[in-house]
Structures are given as C-alpha cells and as structure tokens.
Amino acid sequence: MLSKRSALRAGLIRRAAINNAKWCSIVCQANGALGVFKDQAWYSVADVPMYYPNIVTLKASCNWHLVESIAKKIQGKASLKDSFDTLQLPASKYEKLFGGKWFVAKSIKLRRSRYEIVRSVGTLKDWEEAISDKPTVSKFNYKVLSHPAVRIIAVKKGDKITGGCVLTRSNEVVGLTNFFYPEGMQDDYWLICLSAARIFAGKASVVGYMRDDLLHAIMPASTMELGPLSVWSRKES
C-alpha cells in the first residue's frame, strides 16, 4: 500500500504525463496528425512533427503488448514516451533515446516583468527560430498559438528573443516544456519562466520533465524530482 506521500507523488506523475500528452496532441493536431486519448495511452498513428512522440503512456500499468499493438499501425519508425519508465521493451525492436525525470515546482519569488506572452504569428516565428540552433520545419502555428490551454513565453534581450518556454494547462496542473536559454543564463531564465508558469497556474501545480543529461544544469532547488521517464524509438522492420 502506498504511503500518502507516495500516492501524492504518483498522482502528480500521472497528471504530468497526461498534461504532456495534451501538449503533444495540440502540436500534432495543429500539424494534421490527429491523436487519440485512451485510458492507458495517448497515440497518433500519423506522421507526427519532429521531436514529438507517436505514443505517450498515461498509466504505469500500460504494457508492452498494448504499445506494440499501436506501434504496428505506424509506418516506419515510431517514437514512444514511457512516462513511468516501466515498460520492458525488447532491445531488438526498440532503441532508448534518452531518460529524464518528472518534476514539480516549489514556491518561488515571482518575476513578473521579465517576460512576455507571444501573441502574434510573426513573434511566434521569431520564437521558434530562437529555440532552434539549426533550421527546422516549423511546428508551431496559429492553431497552437490560439489554443486556450497554451501560453508561449518569450524572454528578450533588447528586441531579440533569447529564451522562453511553453505552458500548457490541464486538469489541476500546468506543464512547463520547451524551455530554452542563452549559454550561462539557465538559472536566471529558469526562474523567469517558472514565474510565468506560476502566474498562469494560479493554485495549480507546475510540472514538467528534464532530460537526465540536462537535469543538474537547469533544474535547481526550485523543483522537486517526482520520478523517471524514458523516450524510445521503434526500429523499422
């Protein structure tokens, strides 16, 4: 039987996973790749945008057989976010891309005047160019920008966007994703983005995840780790 603290942590991880799947679904749908929410997983069998998964597990009880039944419907490679890092995936069929940790934010002193909300498609284009260190096909558009659950945050130096994040609201939580910053400014920009998330969230918890290779660089004492996740690619047959 789970302790009260463990149960709260497990509940936050599940809400964080659902929130992240909602963000993935918003981006995928805005790019013509419709997704489906089921009890155990969210998935899209369409050609999803680069860096976005085809499958996100929503419960720790989701098993490999269910994942494989979905993955078989996808032509070519399929990507998978194991939100609880519990799937026993065969190495012959799946390659691990990276691991990460879910987090929940602690209370901080808010910085209200250091950021702005992206409100136009033109500024959104500038934001997307700023987050990528190389030219990529645009994934964000008016459908993403105008979604009522989404806020895109820009941090500027002068007139140039140099950092920011995406905030997505779902049941009882706000997810903080797509965080970026100039070299050496991660702590300052993190607190700015976390302030934006806190204000948007109100009384809701702010959650998200960081890759293991970035965890100690950009997840300071303002957050608490909740549990592991992993991201995988299904090899082409």
HELIX and SHEET records of a PDB file:
HELIX    1   1 LYS A    4  ALA A   30  1                                  27    
HELIX    2   2 TRP A   64  ALA A   71  1                                   8    
HELIX    3   3 VAL A  121  ILE A  131  1                                  11    
HELIX    4   4 TYR A  142  LEU A  145  1                                   4    
HELIX    5   5 GLN A  186  ALA A  201  1                                  16    
HELIX    6   6 LEU A  215  ILE A  218  1                                   4    
SHEET    1   A11 VAL A  36  PHE A  37  0                                        
SHEET    2   A11 ALA A  41  TYR A  43 -1                                        
SHEET    3   A11 ILE A  55  THR A  57 -1                                        
SHEET    4   A11 ALA A  78  ASP A  82  1                                        
SHEET    5   A11 THR A 223  ARG A 234 -1                                        
SHEET    6   A11 TYR A  94  ALA A 105 -1                                        
SHEET    7   A11 SER A 205  ARG A 211 -1                                        
SHEET    8   A11 VAL A 173  PHE A 180  1                                        
SHEET    9   A11 LYS A 160  SER A 170 -1                                        
SHEET   10   A11 VAL A 150  LYS A 157 -1                                        
SHEET   11   A11 GLU A 116  ILE A 117 -1                                        
END                                                                             
